[in-house]
Amino acid sequence: MPLARPTVVKLLVLNCHEAWIHQLGVLCAELDIVVGLPGRYTQGWDTRMRPLPDGARTVTLDEVRQHGTAYDCVINHNITDLLDTKFLDAPKLLVLHDTLEGRMAQQDAEFDARDMRAMLNSYLATVGGHAIAISRSKARSWGVTHAVVHNSADPEAYLPWIGDVACGLRVANHVTSKRVFLAWDFHEEALAGLPLRIVGHNPDLAGVEAADSWDHLKRMLASHRFLVHTADPRYEDGVNMAVLEAMAAGMPVLTNRHPTTIVEHGVTGFVAESPAEMRAHAERLLADQGLAAELGANARALIARYHSPDRFRVEFTKAIGEARKKWARRRGRGMALGR
């Protein structure tokens, strides 16, 4: 008797950030990625950031409406996404990437944060949706979920670290509009005049360009001496995807003091109380490739232990399961009431 073929999960995800969505490849699912969304610097999938995940294809919302495809779960990233996918009778998962305070500041919002939390919580209950956050601080900020699925990075996906280029690296997009969130004044005061390469989509910054491809970024992570990350604790976490990738690649990280940083001072990088301290740590690493290698090896081990793709796969699969349960319960109640 032939063995039954495993059931393949079919997911729809709205494109928010290629690096985050690329993680979904570990789910071994059929993945439809919605492109052509307003407010993004590109209307398609940016292959410079990541290749399409295995089993993925790009679609538009109009195509989704026309084809009537059945999805096991729809992955959204904000309230607009939830409204845009309202026509789909499918489980809804909301992934919270930003703090509520940060989102309000970016949009110059005047609404009360408590009203926004109440509205989102009510909407999720109405559609039977499930929310998760990418960090504990972001979960607390929104107050609609305790579920956290941390981002991941795979050390095996990166080149062996060499660090032969005595230069720091900063990976950041849209710096001008995010200066406060990225604590850019701290960054500039600390590193002015030191060798530093900024990589990312920043068309208004002279000499700053995005990596040509993920392979290009990997080569930079392997060759540069350290990564820099600064963030304002009021609006942003002390860790982001660039930090995870750099540590997975074996790079030490320099960061400002932040309650949510994963950098352990003197073990996986350096945590600075002031710009002057960060400058001193940067100068030390620029002069000592061996120290950078030691700290970077510790950073790589930390990522392998706490931020592995396998861990992401297990936690995200559980989140999809919760979304499906809540949707089924809500759908059952609606049918019982004749809706």
TORTORTOR-548758 format. One record per residue (C-alpha): residue number from 0; residue in one letter; y, x, z. Coordinates in steps of 0.02 Angstrom, whole numbers, plus 50000, padded with zeros to 5 digits. Each point is the difference from the previous one (the first is absolute). Layout:
+------+------+-------+-------+-------+
: resi : resn :    py :    px :    pz :
+------+------+-------+-------+-------+
:  NUM :    a :     Y :     X :     Z :
...
+------+------+-------+-------+-------+
//
This chain:
+------+------+-------+-------+-------+
: resi : resn :    py :    px :    pz :
+------+------+-------+-------+-------+
:    0 :    m : 50000 : 50000 : 50000 :
:    1 :    p : 50166 : 50080 : 49949 :
:    2 :    l : 50124 : 50042 : 50135 :
:    3 :    a : 50153 : 49888 : 50012 :
:    4 :    r : 50158 : 50080 : 49935 :
:    5 :    p : 50133 : 50026 : 50133 :
:    6 :    t : 50144 : 49876 : 49996 :
:    7 :    v : 50160 : 50078 : 49935 :
:    8 :    v : 50159 : 49942 : 50086 :
:    9 :    k : 50143 : 49953 : 49884 :
:   10 :    l : 50175 : 50034 : 50067 :
:   11 :    l : 50176 : 49969 : 49939 :
:   12 :    v : 50137 : 50114 : 50066 :
:   13 :    l : 50185 : 49999 : 49960 :
:   14 :    n : 50063 : 50173 : 49958 :
:   15 :    c : 50110 : 50069 : 50138 :
:   16 :    h : 49962 : 50186 : 50001 :
:   17 :    e : 49871 : 50091 : 49893 :
:   18 :    a : 49951 : 50123 : 50137 :
:   19 :    w : 49956 : 49861 : 50121 :
:   20 :    i : 49909 : 49892 : 49873 :
:   21 :    h : 49899 : 50149 : 49940 :
:   22 :    q : 49912 : 49998 : 50170 :
:   23 :    l : 49921 : 49833 : 49953 :
:   24 :    g : 49887 : 50094 : 49881 :
:   25 :    v : 49884 : 50040 : 50146 :
:   26 :    l : 49959 : 49814 : 50015 :
:   27 :    c : 49899 : 50006 : 49838 :
:   28 :    a : 50075 : 49832 : 49952 :
:   29 :    e : 50061 : 49925 : 49838 :
:   30 :    l : 50186 : 50022 : 50019 :
:   31 :    d : 50136 : 49909 : 49903 :
:   32 :    i : 50171 : 50080 : 50031 :
:   33 :    v : 50153 : 49894 : 49963 :
:   34 :    v : 50136 : 50095 : 49908 :
:   35 :    g : 50163 : 49944 : 49922 :
:   36 :    l : 50074 : 49953 : 50168 :
:   37 :    p : 50189 : 49999 : 50027 :
:   38 :    g : 50087 : 50131 : 50106 :
:   39 :    r : 49890 : 50148 : 49954 :
:   40 :    y : 50059 : 50154 : 49904 :
:   41 :    t : 49857 : 49976 : 49877 :
:   42 :    q : 49923 : 49842 : 49929 :
:   43 :    g : 49828 : 50075 : 49980 :
:   44 :    w : 49882 : 50108 : 50100 :
:   45 :    d : 50077 : 50173 : 50029 :
:   46 :    t : 49862 : 50120 : 49953 :
:   47 :    r : 50106 : 50146 : 50058 :
:   48 :    m : 49970 : 49944 : 50179 :
:   49 :    r : 49816 : 49955 : 49986 :
:   50 :    p : 49871 : 49957 : 49867 :
:   51 :    l : 49935 : 49823 : 50004 :
:   52 :    p : 49865 : 49981 : 50132 :
:   53 :    d : 49820 : 49983 : 49942 :
:   54 :    g : 49962 : 49821 : 49951 :
:   55 :    a : 50184 : 49954 : 49980 :
:   56 :    r : 50103 : 49924 : 49861 :
:   57 :    t : 50181 : 49944 : 49989 :
:   58 :    v : 50050 : 49818 : 49973 :
:   59 :    t : 50158 : 49895 : 50013 :
:   60 :    l : 50023 : 49845 : 50106 :
:   61 :    d : 50013 : 49896 : 49841 :
:   62 :    e : 49831 : 50065 : 49944 :
:   63 :    v : 49926 : 49958 : 50170 :
:   64 :    r : 50067 : 49822 : 49984 :
:   65 :    q : 49933 : 49980 : 49823 :
:   66 :    h : 49826 : 50068 : 50030 :
:   67 :    g : 49964 : 49910 : 50163 :
:   68 :    t : 49898 : 50144 : 50068 :
:   69 :    a : 49918 : 49972 : 50170 :
:   70 :    y : 50039 : 50135 : 50128 :
:   71 :    d : 49913 : 50040 : 50163 :
:   72 :    c : 50167 : 50053 : 50074 :
:   73 :    v : 50182 : 50019 : 49946 :
:   74 :    i : 50091 : 50149 : 50077 :
:   75 :    n : 50187 : 49975 : 50028 :
:   76 :    h : 50133 : 50116 : 50072 :
:   77 :    n : 50144 : 49886 : 50047 :
:   78 :    i : 50055 : 49819 : 50010 :
:   79 :    t : 50054 : 50000 : 49817 :
:   80 :    d : 49822 : 50049 : 49950 :
:   81 :    l : 49929 : 49859 : 50105 :
:   82 :    l : 50113 : 49875 : 49912 :
:   83 :    d : 49962 : 50073 : 49828 :
:   84 :    t : 49812 : 49980 : 50028 :
:   85 :    k : 50012 : 49828 : 50080 :
:   86 :    f : 49922 : 49922 : 49844 :
:   87 :    l : 49837 : 50094 : 50032 :
:   88 :    d : 49870 : 49908 : 50103 :
:   89 :    a : 49929 : 50157 : 50079 :
:   90 :    p : 50002 : 50096 : 50165 :
:   91 :    k : 50167 : 50087 : 50031 :
:   92 :    l : 50019 : 50168 : 50086 :
:   93 :    l : 50175 : 50062 : 50045 :
:   94 :    v : 50022 : 50188 : 50023 :
:   95 :    l : 50156 : 50048 : 50099 :
:   96 :    h : 50065 : 50169 : 49939 :
:   97 :    d : 50174 : 49996 : 50079 :
:   98 :    t : 50072 : 49958 : 50169 :
:   99 :    l : 50094 : 49836 : 50007 :
:  100 :    e : 50153 : 50095 : 50060 :
:  101 :    g : 49989 : 50119 : 49853 :
:  102 :    r : 49978 : 49859 : 49875 :
:  103 :    m : 50152 : 49907 : 50072 :
:  104 :    a : 50107 : 50158 : 49995 :
:  105 :    q : 49951 : 50037 : 49819 :
:  106 :    q : 50048 : 49825 : 49946 :
:  107 :    d : 50154 : 49986 : 50111 :
:  108 :    a : 49919 : 49842 : 50068 :
:  109 :    e : 50095 : 49890 : 50120 :
:  110 :    f : 49856 : 49888 : 50056 :
:  111 :    d : 49928 : 50008 : 50176 :
:  112 :    a : 49843 : 50106 : 50014 :
:  113 :    r : 49920 : 49869 : 50112 :
:  114 :    d : 50025 : 49869 : 49865 :
:  115 :    m : 49918 : 50112 : 49870 :
:  116 :    r : 49849 : 50032 : 50111 :
:  117 :    a : 49981 : 49814 : 50036 :
:  118 :    m : 50016 : 49955 : 49816 :
:  119 :    l : 49872 : 50128 : 49944 :
:  120 :    n : 49878 : 49951 : 50138 :
:  121 :    s : 50018 : 49816 : 49953 :
:  122 :    y : 49973 : 50035 : 49815 :
:  123 :    l : 49844 : 50104 : 50033 :
:  124 :    a : 49930 : 49859 : 50106 :
:  125 :    t : 50039 : 49874 : 49864 :
:  126 :    v : 49909 : 50095 : 49861 :
:  127 :    g : 49865 : 50071 : 50113 :
:  128 :    g : 50062 : 50177 : 49967 :
:  129 :    h : 49959 : 50158 : 50098 :
:  130 :    a : 50122 : 50143 : 50033 :
:  131 :    i : 49971 : 50183 : 50035 :
:  132 :    a : 50120 : 50146 : 50022 :
:  133 :    i : 49984 : 50182 : 49950 :
:  134 :    s : 50053 : 50058 : 50174 :
:  135 :    r : 50011 : 49933 : 50177 :
:  136 :    s : 50189 : 50013 : 50001 :
:  137 :    k : 50012 : 49892 : 49845 :
:  138 :    a : 49880 : 49873 : 50072 :
:  139 :    r : 50107 : 49989 : 50159 :
:  140 :    s : 50158 : 49986 : 49897 :
:  141 :    w : 49943 : 49844 : 49907 :
:  142 :    g : 49907 : 49922 : 50145 :
:  143 :    v : 49880 : 49901 : 49889 :
:  144 :    t : 49846 : 50112 : 50013 :
:  145 :    h : 49914 : 50128 : 50109 :
:  146 :    a : 49888 : 50059 : 49858 :
:  147 :    v : 50037 : 50175 : 49935 :
:  148 :    v : 49920 : 50089 : 49852 :
:  149 :    h : 50067 : 50177 : 49991 :
:  150 :    n : 50024 : 50087 : 49834 :
:  151 :    s : 49874 : 50130 : 49949 :
:  152 :    a : 49986 : 50164 : 49907 :
:  153 :    d : 49846 : 50094 : 49943 :
:  154 :    p : 50005 : 50189 : 50031 :
:  155 :    e : 49866 : 50021 : 49867 :
:  156 :    a : 50119 : 49929 : 49869 :
:  157 :    y : 50122 : 50146 : 50018 :
:  158 :    l : 50002 : 50181 : 49946 :
:  159 :    p : 49970 : 50141 : 50124 :
:  160 :    w : 50165 : 50042 : 50084 :
:  161 :    i : 50073 : 50171 : 49960 :
:  162 :    g : 50183 : 49986 : 50051 :
:  163 :    d : 50053 : 50149 : 49896 :
:  164 :    v : 50168 : 49920 : 49957 :
:  165 :    a : 50118 : 50035 : 50146 :
:  166 :    c : 50087 : 49833 : 49982 :
:  167 :    g : 49994 : 49833 : 50090 :
:  168 :    l : 49960 : 49835 : 49915 :
:  169 :    r : 50072 : 49826 : 50028 :
:  170 :    v : 49924 : 49848 : 49913 :
:  171 :    a : 50119 : 49851 : 50001 :
:  172 :    n : 50058 : 49865 : 49881 :
:  173 :    h : 50171 : 49914 : 49994 :
:  174 :    v : 50077 : 50119 : 50127 :
:  175 :    t : 50179 : 49941 : 49973 :
:  176 :    s : 49961 : 49820 : 50049 :
:  177 :    k : 49888 : 50055 : 50144 :
:  178 :    r : 50105 : 50136 : 50081 :
:  179 :    v : 50004 : 49914 : 50170 :
:  180 :    f : 49815 : 49956 : 49997 :
:  181 :    l : 49951 : 50177 : 49953 :
:  182 :    a : 50118 : 50080 : 50128 :
:  183 :    w : 50071 : 50096 : 49854 :
:  184 :    d : 50148 : 50071 : 50096 :
:  185 :    f : 49875 : 50085 : 50116 :
:  186 :    h : 49903 : 50062 : 49849 :
:  187 :    e : 50154 : 50072 : 49915 :
:  188 :    e : 50071 : 50085 : 50155 :
:  189 :    a : 49831 : 50077 : 50041 :
:  190 :    l : 49954 : 50067 : 49829 :
:  191 :    a : 50163 : 50035 : 49908 :
:  192 :    g : 49986 : 50163 : 49904 :
:  193 :    l : 49814 : 50023 : 50031 :
:  194 :    p : 49872 : 49996 : 49858 :
:  195 :    l : 49952 : 49817 : 49983 :
:  196 :    r : 49938 : 49895 : 49855 :
:  197 :    i : 50028 : 49811 : 50002 :
:  198 :    v : 49877 : 49899 : 49895 :
:  199 :    g : 50017 : 49815 : 49960 :
:  200 :    h : 50087 : 49867 : 49898 :
:  201 :    n : 50183 : 50037 : 50034 :
:  202 :    p : 50096 : 49988 : 49836 :
:  203 :    d : 50167 : 50022 : 50090 :
:  204 :    l : 49953 : 50168 : 50079 :
:  205 :    a : 50029 : 50149 : 49886 :
:  206 :    g : 49847 : 50109 : 49974 :
:  207 :    v : 49882 : 49879 : 50089 :
:  208 :    e : 49855 : 49929 : 49902 :
:  209 :    a : 49838 : 49909 : 50034 :
:  210 :    a : 49836 : 50092 : 49976 :
:  211 :    d : 49932 : 49992 : 49822 :
:  212 :    s : 49834 : 49934 : 50066 :
:  213 :    w : 49892 : 49992 : 50155 :
:  214 :    d : 49921 : 50166 : 49946 :
:  215 :    h : 50174 : 50075 : 49991 :
:  216 :    l : 50037 : 49939 : 50177 :
:  217 :    k : 49835 : 50073 : 50061 :
:  218 :    r : 50048 : 50169 : 49929 :
:  219 :    m : 50166 : 49995 : 50092 :
:  220 :    l : 49915 : 49951 : 50163 :
:  221 :    a : 49881 : 50146 : 49979 :
:  222 :    s : 50134 : 50129 : 49962 :
:  223 :    h : 50148 : 49958 : 50112 :
:  224 :    r : 50012 : 50062 : 50179 :
:  225 :    f : 50033 : 49839 : 50097 :
:  226 :    l : 50050 : 49816 : 49983 :
:  227 :    v : 50155 : 49923 : 50079 :
:  228 :    h : 50010 : 49822 : 50064 :
:  229 :    t : 50145 : 49925 : 50097 :
:  230 :    a : 50022 : 49817 : 50046 :
:  231 :    d : 50112 : 49892 : 50109 :
:  232 :    p : 49889 : 49920 : 50135 :
:  233 :    r : 50103 : 49840 : 49993 :
:  234 :    y : 49943 : 49964 : 49823 :
:  235 :    e : 49854 : 50106 : 49945 :
:  236 :    d : 49838 : 50079 : 50060 :
:  237 :    g : 49980 : 50184 : 50035 :
:  238 :    v : 49859 : 50007 : 49873 :
:  239 :    n : 49988 : 49943 : 49820 :
:  240 :    m : 49884 : 50026 : 49853 :
:  241 :    a : 50079 : 50166 : 49955 :
:  242 :    v : 49965 : 50067 : 50175 :
:  243 :    l : 49818 : 49946 : 49992 :
:  244 :    e : 49978 : 50078 : 49828 :
:  245 :    a : 50081 : 50163 : 50050 :
:  246 :    m : 49893 : 50015 : 50156 :
:  247 :    a : 49843 : 49955 : 49901 :
:  248 :    a : 50047 : 50140 : 49880 :
:  249 :    g : 50011 : 50124 : 50145 :
:  250 :    m : 50190 : 50009 : 50018 :
:  251 :    p : 50091 : 50010 : 50167 :
:  252 :    v : 50137 : 49870 : 50025 :
:  253 :    l : 50175 : 50017 : 50071 :
:  254 :    t : 50070 : 49840 : 50074 :
:  255 :    n : 50135 : 49938 : 50116 :
:  256 :    r : 49953 : 49932 : 50172 :
:  257 :    h : 49928 : 49827 : 49970 :
:  258 :    p : 49893 : 49887 : 50112 :
:  259 :    t : 49875 : 49964 : 49861 :
:  260 :    t : 49977 : 50172 : 49923 :
:  261 :    i : 49822 : 50062 : 49979 :
:  262 :    v : 50060 : 50181 : 49995 :
:  263 :    e : 49946 : 50096 : 50156 :
:  264 :    h : 50130 : 50133 : 50039 :
:  265 :    g : 49932 : 50175 : 49975 :
:  266 :    v : 49831 : 49934 : 49943 :
:  267 :    t : 50022 : 49908 : 49834 :
:  268 :    g : 50184 : 50041 : 49972 :
:  269 :    f : 50160 : 49997 : 50100 :
:  270 :    v : 50100 : 49858 : 50078 :
:  271 :    a : 50186 : 50035 : 50015 :
:  272 :    e : 50121 : 49926 : 50126 :
:  273 :    s : 50151 : 50057 : 49900 :
:  274 :    p : 50044 : 50062 : 49825 :
:  275 :    a : 50019 : 50176 : 50071 :
:  276 :    e : 49822 : 49994 : 50066 :
:  277 :    m : 49932 : 49939 : 49834 :
:  278 :    r : 50091 : 50139 : 49910 :
:  279 :    a : 49924 : 50130 : 50116 :
:  280 :    h : 49825 : 49929 : 49971 :
:  281 :    a : 50028 : 49997 : 49812 :
:  282 :    e : 50057 : 50182 : 49999 :
:  283 :    r : 49848 : 50048 : 50103 :
:  284 :    l : 49879 : 49918 : 49877 :
:  285 :    l : 50090 : 50071 : 49849 :
:  286 :    a : 49973 : 50173 : 50073 :
:  287 :    d : 49821 : 49975 : 50062 :
:  288 :    q : 49873 : 49936 : 49873 :
:  289 :    g : 49857 : 50030 : 50122 :
:  290 :    l : 50076 : 49885 : 50132 :
:  291 :    a : 50026 : 49866 : 49868 :
:  292 :    a : 49817 : 50015 : 49949 :
:  293 :    e : 49942 : 49981 : 50181 :
:  294 :    l : 50105 : 49846 : 50031 :
:  295 :    g : 49954 : 49926 : 49831 :
:  296 :    a : 49813 : 50018 : 50034 :
:  297 :    n : 50023 : 49904 : 50162 :
:  298 :    a : 50098 : 49866 : 49907 :
:  299 :    r : 49862 : 49982 : 49871 :
:  300 :    a : 49869 : 49977 : 50137 :
:  301 :    l : 50106 : 49866 : 50084 :
:  302 :    i : 50013 : 49898 : 49840 :
:  303 :    a : 49813 : 50015 : 49967 :
:  304 :    r : 49965 : 49933 : 50174 :
:  305 :    y : 50127 : 49859 : 50019 :
:  306 :    h : 50062 : 49953 : 49825 :
:  307 :    s : 49847 : 50011 : 49889 :
:  308 :    p : 49971 : 49885 : 49850 :
:  309 :    d : 49839 : 49939 : 50082 :
:  310 :    r : 50098 : 49941 : 50151 :
:  311 :    f : 50127 : 49914 : 49888 :
:  312 :    r : 49860 : 49915 : 49902 :
:  313 :    v : 49918 : 49930 : 50158 :
:  314 :    e : 50164 : 49940 : 50076 :
:  315 :    f : 50069 : 49925 : 49840 :
:  316 :    t : 49836 : 49913 : 49960 :
:  317 :    k : 50008 : 49922 : 50173 :
:  318 :    a : 50179 : 49942 : 49964 :
:  319 :    i : 49943 : 49917 : 49838 :
:  320 :    g : 49862 : 49915 : 50097 :
:  321 :    e : 50126 : 49931 : 50126 :
:  322 :    a : 50110 : 49936 : 49859 :
:  323 :    r : 49852 : 49910 : 49923 :
:  324 :    k : 49951 : 49921 : 50167 :
:  325 :    k : 50176 : 49936 : 50034 :
:  326 :    w : 50016 : 49932 : 49824 :
:  327 :    a : 49832 : 49912 : 50011 :
:  328 :    r : 50047 : 49920 : 50166 :
:  329 :    r : 50169 : 49944 : 49933 :
:  330 :    r : 49921 : 49935 : 49840 :
:  331 :    g : 49868 : 49906 : 50098 :
:  332 :    r : 50133 : 49916 : 50107 :
:  333 :    g : 50100 : 49955 : 49845 :
:  334 :    m : 49849 : 49920 : 49916 :
:  335 :    a : 49960 : 49904 : 50160 :
:  336 :    l : 50177 : 49930 : 49999 :
:  337 :    g : 49989 : 49957 : 49816 :
:  338 :    r : 50129 : 50128 : 49944 :
+------+------+-------+-------+-------+
//
